[in-house]
């Protein structure tokens, strides 16, 4: 069966640039806006910008929430970008308290004590673990583009792949566990290094 990527398209934006980034490396990529379009896919990409509560409502209204949840719980690979990564948490507090998928135990809360939103280029600091080395080994400069006001607080440090410093405080920049990998930064907007990391994530999860 051909290797096909499906980008969840539910009005959260940013899917066009993600699709372009993946197609740059020659991947077969489709937009998926309903469960009926999910047949034959090898991997899901959940990207988006906006608020946590609105994302949960949007995914449920279009019937994609349960599809994504079942996909992840079955052990099939999925990559989350920015808001998509935040939905991997147990719950989020933006727009009211809403349950997430719970694949990365923790919560999404507002960044406190720093300037928000966190927008711009910052150096990402990979942790010393096997998954991190696989994802960031091809990185040349180490700077990635961020745009967020809420951040993920994880219950287990082992789920963190990389961090970032903003306003003198450390925040989670990337997470990974089993069949899921998530980036708080935007690899599709982070030029060459972003493309390399995104490709590495696809390669790691497709093995």
C-alpha positions as CSV (number, residue, x, y, z in Angstrom):
1,X,0.0,0.0,0.0
2,X,1.3,3.5,-0.9
3,X,2.5,5.7,2.0
4,X,0.0,8.5,2.4
5,X,-0.2,11.4,4.9
6,X,-3.5,12.9,5.9
7,X,-3.6,16.5,7.2
8,X,-6.7,17.1,9.3
9,X,-8.6,20.1,7.8
10,X,-11.2,21.5,10.1
11,X,-11.0,25.3,9.7
12,X,-8.2,25.8,12.2
13,X,-5.9,27.2,9.5
14,X,-2.3,26.6,8.7
15,X,-2.8,23.4,6.7
16,X,-1.7,24.8,3.4
17,X,1.8,25.6,4.5
18,X,2.1,22.2,6.2
19,X,1.0,20.5,3.1
20,X,3.6,22.4,1.0
21,X,6.3,21.5,3.5
22,X,5.5,17.8,3.3
23,X,5.1,17.8,-0.5
24,X,8.6,19.5,-0.7
25,X,10.0,16.0,0.2
26,X,7.7,14.2,-2.2
27,X,5.2,12.8,0.2
28,X,1.7,11.9,-1.0
29,X,-0.5,14.3,1.1
30,X,-4.3,14.6,1.3
31,X,-6.5,16.9,3.3
32,X,-9.0,15.1,5.6
33,X,-12.1,16.9,6.8
34,X,-14.3,13.9,7.6
35,X,-13.8,10.3,8.8
36,X,-15.0,9.0,5.4
37,X,-11.8,10.4,3.8
38,X,-9.5,8.6,6.2
39,X,-9.3,5.3,4.4
40,X,-5.9,4.2,3.2
41,X,-3.9,6.8,5.2
42,X,-0.6,5.9,6.8
43,X,-0.2,8.8,9.2
44,X,-2.2,11.8,10.4
45,X,-1.0,15.4,10.8
46,X,-2.9,17.6,13.2
47,X,-2.0,21.2,12.8
48,X,-3.7,24.5,13.7
49,X,-3.8,27.9,15.3
50,X,-6.4,29.4,17.5
51,X,-7.9,28.5,20.9
52,X,-8.0,25.1,22.5
53,X,-11.7,25.2,23.2
54,X,-12.6,26.2,19.7
55,X,-10.4,23.5,18.3
56,X,-12.1,20.8,20.4
57,X,-15.6,22.1,19.3
58,X,-14.6,22.3,15.7
59,X,-13.2,18.7,15.6
60,X,-16.3,17.3,17.3
61,X,-18.7,19.2,15.1
62,X,-17.2,17.8,11.9
63,X,-17.0,14.3,13.3
64,X,-13.2,14.2,13.4
65,X,-12.6,14.1,17.2
66,X,-13.5,10.5,17.7
67,X,-11.8,9.5,14.4
68,X,-8.5,11.1,15.6
69,X,-8.9,9.7,19.1
70,X,-9.4,6.2,17.8
71,X,-6.5,6.6,15.4
72,X,-4.1,7.5,18.2
73,X,-5.4,4.9,20.6
74,X,-4.9,2.2,18.0
75,X,-1.2,3.0,17.9
76,X,-1.2,4.5,14.5
77,X,1.3,7.4,14.0
78,X,0.2,11.1,14.4
79,X,2.1,14.4,14.4
80,X,0.8,17.5,16.1
81,X,1.9,21.0,15.3
82,X,1.3,24.0,17.7
83,X,-2.4,23.8,18.7
84,X,-2.4,20.3,17.3
85,X,0.3,19.3,19.8
86,X,-1.5,20.9,22.7
87,X,-4.6,18.7,22.0
88,X,-2.4,15.7,22.9
89,X,-2.6,16.8,26.5
90,X,-5.1,15.6,29.1
91,X,-6.9,18.9,29.1
92,X,-6.6,22.6,28.1
93,X,-7.7,25.7,30.0
94,X,-8.0,28.1,27.0
95,X,-11.6,28.9,26.3
96,X,-12.7,27.0,29.4
97,X,-11.5,23.6,30.6
98,X,-11.7,21.1,27.8
99,X,-10.6,17.5,27.7
100,X,-7.8,16.6,25.2
101,X,-6.8,13.3,23.8
102,X,-4.6,12.5,26.8
103,X,-1.7,10.8,24.9
104,X,0.8,13.1,26.7
105,X,-0.5,13.4,30.3
106,X,-0.5,17.0,31.3
107,X,-2.3,20.3,30.8
108,X,-2.3,23.3,28.6
109,X,-2.2,26.6,30.5
110,X,-1.5,30.3,29.9
111,X,2.1,31.3,29.9
112,X,2.7,33.4,33.1
113,X,5.4,35.8,34.0
114,X,6.6,36.4,30.4
115,X,5.6,38.5,27.5
116,X,2.7,37.0,25.5
117,X,2.1,35.9,22.9
118,X,5.4,34.2,22.4
119,X,6.0,35.1,18.8
120,X,9.3,34.8,16.8
121,X,12.4,32.8,16.4
122,X,14.0,31.1,19.4
123,X,16.7,28.4,19.9
124,X,15.2,25.0,20.6
125,X,17.2,22.9,23.1
126,X,16.8,19.1,22.4
127,X,17.0,16.8,25.4
128,X,19.5,14.0,25.5
129,X,17.3,11.0,24.6
130,X,17.1,8.6,21.7
131,X,14.0,10.2,20.1
132,X,15.4,13.7,20.3
133,X,18.6,12.7,18.6
134,X,16.7,11.1,15.8
135,X,14.6,14.2,15.2
136,X,17.2,16.9,15.6
137,X,20.3,15.2,14.2
138,X,20.1,17.0,10.9
139,X,19.4,20.5,12.3
140,X,22.0,23.1,11.3
141,X,21.1,26.3,13.2
142,X,18.6,25.3,15.9
143,X,16.2,28.3,15.7
144,X,12.5,27.7,15.1
145,X,9.4,29.9,14.8
146,X,6.9,30.1,17.7
147,X,3.5,31.7,18.0
148,X,1.5,30.9,21.1
149,X,0.1,32.2,24.4
150,X,-0.7,28.9,26.1
151,X,1.8,26.1,26.7
152,X,1.9,22.5,27.7
153,X,2.9,21.4,31.2
154,X,3.7,17.7,31.2
155,X,3.3,15.2,34.0
156,X,6.4,13.2,33.0
157,X,9.6,14.8,31.8
158,X,10.4,11.7,29.8
159,X,7.7,12.8,27.3
160,X,9.6,16.0,26.5
161,X,11.8,15.9,23.4
162,X,13.0,19.5,23.5
163,X,12.5,22.8,25.3
164,X,12.8,26.5,24.7
165,X,13.6,29.5,26.8
166,X,11.4,32.5,26.7
167,X,11.5,35.5,29.0
168,X,14.0,33.7,31.3
169,X,11.7,30.7,31.7
170,X,11.8,27.2,30.2
171,X,8.9,25.9,28.2
172,X,8.1,22.7,26.3
173,X,9.0,22.9,22.6
174,X,8.4,19.3,21.5
175,X,6.9,16.1,22.9
176,X,6.9,12.5,21.9
177,X,5.6,9.2,23.2
178,X,5.0,5.9,21.4
179,X,3.1,6.7,18.2
180,X,2.8,10.5,18.7
181,X,5.2,13.4,18.2
182,X,4.2,17.0,18.7
183,X,5.9,20.4,18.1
184,X,4.9,23.7,19.8
185,X,6.9,25.6,17.2
186,X,5.9,25.7,13.5
187,X,8.3,23.5,11.5
188,X,6.5,24.5,8.3
189,X,7.5,28.2,9.0
190,X,11.0,27.5,10.3
191,X,12.8,27.3,6.9
192,X,15.3,24.6,6.4
193,X,15.7,23.3,9.9
194,X,11.9,23.1,10.3
195,X,11.6,21.1,7.1
196,X,14.3,18.7,8.2
197,X,12.7,18.1,11.6
198,X,9.3,17.6,10.1
199,X,10.7,15.0,7.7
200,X,12.6,13.3,10.5
201,X,9.3,13.0,12.5
202,X,7.6,11.4,9.5
203,X,10.5,9.0,9.0
204,X,10.7,8.0,12.7
205,X,7.0,7.3,13.0
206,X,6.8,5.4,9.7
207,X,9.4,2.8,10.8
